[in-house]
Amino acid sequence: MSPRRPFRDTCTTFGALSWSGFRRYATYRQATIAGSFTNIVFGFLRCYVLLAVAAGAVGGTPAGYRPDQLATFVWVGQGLLTVVSLWGWTELSDRIRTGEVTADLLRPIHPVTGYLAPDLGRALHGMVFRFVPPLVVGLIFFDLYLPGRWFTVPLFGLSVLLAVVGSLGLRFLVNATAYWLHDARGPIMLWTLAAGVLAGLYFPLRFLPGWLAVTLWVATPFPGLMQTPLDVLVERDPVPLQFGLVGLQAVWAALLLALCVLVQRRAERRLVAQGG
Amino acid sequence: MAELRAYAALLGGQWRSVTSYRASFAVEMVTNIGGTALDVFAVVVIFQATTTVAGFSLPEGVLIVSLSSCAFALADFAVGNIDRLKTYVRTGTMDAVLVRPLSALVQLILMDLPVRKALRLPFSFAVLAVALRINHVDWTPARVALLVVAPLAGAVFFSSIFVLSASLAFWWVDSGEVGSAFTYGGRDFTAYPTPVYSGWFRAVFAYGLGFGFVAYQPALALLGRADPLGLPTWAGFASPVVALLAAGLAAAVWRTGIRHYRSTGS
């Protein structure tokens, strides 16, 4: 994104890159079906567990969630999993390991933008083809919570967008450790573990003691990947907090992108040094 | 003898490759304990959020998840990486495996033995030891035998599921994550008492596929608890039979798959 270029050109390039990201994932139709099947099986597993918790909890509302809110939490969470892309992205670290990353530096577009744009296209593909199937199955087999506030759905959309940006930022940073470690499998493993549990995939983070949940929200970007969009959608909190959580998510997303740019600059300097 | 040396060479190459990036390997080794620790942690958090889950207390829940994770950790260590088969089929590595005069399955396992997962085994068994302490078990010779047999039978069972899931790649290269629904999904299923689930979903996973016999039924037999779902106590001792059935099926499907395999030509 050269500063001398007009803004419109930048947008066109960004749009074209995003569209290429969308098309790339649209190619693997069988894999999309296979992935949705797996999301749905896990949806059943997690939904039954949380409903059993609700059945055993005093008042039937563990951590302030009603059973239908928990069911929505699980099924929408299964849909979001691939949209936000918690797992399995090793593209940058693979390119660093093989040295192909040098080609990224020759392009007239900043590497962070060069990964962000196709990732948004990928997320859009996920939103159309991976988000809907678990949600439909959830609606058929379980009693789901439908949001009542008129602004909840658009706010959820914004929250998902911020989650995707935050996730790309984190994945970029984790992959970028390969600039220094040469093999990023360890950090990626660490990310896989942390992302699942701290994003609220295995259980809603509100099940944790209050102080711990608040610390996670403020001090780490992970709850912004899934827990925030899901809490926004099931209207778990009063309106101000609902908006406040999305605001916090936006701060983290901006911070992560800035950090990516910084790390990339440091890495480029190092890459030159390595090339002698 | 020459065959054994060939296998040892595969294993040696594997060892050298994992230890060549030492920093990353160390991180991986330690974080891998995290995988099992998280399974247990998730169960503890879930049980903490309420008084009982489907009529089971926290200690009982820990016993079930520990039996499940011992079985899974053993199987995952031994054959877990077989799920890379779809990559091998796609990239043509499978051709190289098949032309060697060695067993394809053993080669695939040794080519990618997950040394980094080794620490998960002692961790799982430590959790099992804790679970046995916090539950009251009325020890009889049969129960001692069950305690030894249950994780092993569970491991054989999970290994069969791994091989069966991977075999999908012979027919459906682009099978993506379908296998995970049964390997990791099965692990998640067995981590909780079976009465947590209901309807046809429970019937399929617990009895149709046999996951109910990995941890839930043996745990009931160890605790001497009646099954709220009505199976008799001896069902806990049936896990080796279920495991052998699964292993037989997996072996048959694997052989058919190998015969069915046609190279991608790459």
Interface residues (C-beta under 8 A of the other chain):
Chain A: Y28 Q30 A31 T32 A34 G35 F37 T38 V41 F42 F44 L45 R46 Y48 V49 L50 A52 V53 A54 A55 G56 A57 V58 P62 A63 L181 H182 D183 A184 R185 G186 P187 M189 L190 L193 G196 V197 Y202 F203 F207 L208
Chain B: Y21 A23 S24 F25 A26 V27 E28 T31 N32 G34 G35 L38 F41 A42 V45 I46 Q48 A49 T50 T51 T52 V53 A54 W172 D174 S175 G176 E177 V178 S180 A181 F182 G185 D188 F189 Y192 P195 V196 Y197 S198 F201 R202
